[in-house]
């Protein structure tokens, strides 16, 4: 199993591999994409608060059985 082979690797090597992957993702725009996604997420909450008086659309709550 993959998790067992990963668990047997030296911890320092795993940390460096993770840093390398993160650096590659950063160079591909990961940080900007995450910031934009979070900004849209917050904008949606603001919109729902203005329109419905709640940060979540009550229609979604009803459809999902949470209300």
Buried (B, 14 or more C-beta within 10 A) or exposed (E): EEEEEEEEEEEEEEEEEEEEEEEEEEEEEEEEEEEEEEEEEEEEBEEBEEEBEEEBBBEEEEEEEEE
